[in-house]
Amino acid sequence: MRAWAELLRVSALFSVPGDALAGAAAVGRRPGRGTVLAVGASLCLYEAGMALNDWADRDEDAVDRPHRPIPSGRVSPAAALGAAGALTAAGLALAARAGRPALTVATGLAATVWAYDLRLKHTKAGPAAMAAARSLDLLLGATATATGASAGRTAGDGGRPDNVAGTGGTSATTAARTSGVLAPVLPALPAALVLGAHTYGVTAVSRHEAQGGSTGTPLAVLATTAALAAAVAGERRGRGLSGPAHTIPSAPGAPALTTPGAPGTRHVATGAFGAPAHAPGAGHATPAPTRTTHAPPGERPASAAFARLPALVAGAADDPGRLLTLGLTAAYVRTAAPPLLHAALNPSPPLTQRAVGGGIRAMIPLQAALAARAGAPVTGLAVMGLVPLARSLARKVSPT
């Protein structure tokens, strides 16, 4: 049992549920049956990737990491490969229960995981493939949640709630339903890009964890961490997810990301504690107050990002929801940044591995901050509650 726990990196599992929950929050939905199915599918596909990773790396691990389960003889290569196949099938089956759109996203996610482990890991496309996988995982939660809500409405109109089974009616009706499902998912794209950017950095650092020796990569990822924190902590502008536009500031100096409003989603222009600024069912959301900050000319993006934090805190003093988002963002920086700085100052294998582990654990507060920023503070706090569990288990089983 211990060998399988190490093979599957069970301590890293706690970084997975927040993807689906953040995706649900990003599309303005409360977690439901589709979200639960998405979490189950994500966990299966994540573990499939872990087993497949060690199977693909068994020869390399025999030299660099002989203590791992396969090279040490505690788990056979055939068993690891079989587990990867079975977990992939289970993940796709769970996604299928959430609807055809969710199954489509999950299929792309599974294909990305297998392509990374078997072909792309040691190429320049490796970090991008891992970033795509994590982004797709968030979009899986958004799609499954939105599909479940749409299915509930069509069921009330006499339609079939199961999107995998045949849905009678004309092709025009089917196209309209598909469009109605995809439109609410668009607001989740900025959150998916943020999570993907963080994953890209963690993967880039992990490429040096066996031999160490890289100073520039941890420094670049540290700057990326600061930019992502500033983007998440930045004040929301626009009229919410279901208004004419939803604007999310990107990294300092980059254009803001704007997505069109989606019909059928709840407004999330935030009021007190990130709650909607209007009563449910109102026709329009009350515009949230805006604040614009600019970095001094010539200031580096990372230092500019940190320089903005005092102004952001001062501007959120009367808004508990904003304070929660800032607190969760600070937890993200606190988890990811120090190990990266240590790895940059001393790029030894142990410190590089510690930076990778910190990056994996930092995904949880990042997911929580994204959920809180989307107007789902309870979801954000629930995701953050996974941190003690992950930390406790990481003392027994390494996440890397």
Protein Blocks (a to p, Z undefined) as FASTA:
>chain_A
ZZmmmmnommlmmmmmmmmmmmmmmnopacdfklmmmmmmmmmmmmmmmmmmmmmmmmmm
mmmmmmbmklnopacfklmmmmmmmmmmmmmmmmmmnojklmmmmmmmmmmmmmmmmmmm
mmmklmmmmmmmmmmmmmmmmmmmmmmmmmmmmmmnopafblkbccedjfklmmmmmmmm
mmmmmmmmmmmmmmmmmmmmmmmmmmmmmngoifklmmmmmmmmmmmmmmmmpccedjbj
klmbdcddddehiacddddddehiacfbdceehiafbdehiabdcddddddddddehiaf
klmmmmmmmmmmmmmmmmmklmmmmmmmmmmmmmmmmmmmmmmmmccfklmmmmmmmmmm
mmmmmmmmmmmmnopaklmmmmmmmmmmmmmmmmmmccZZ
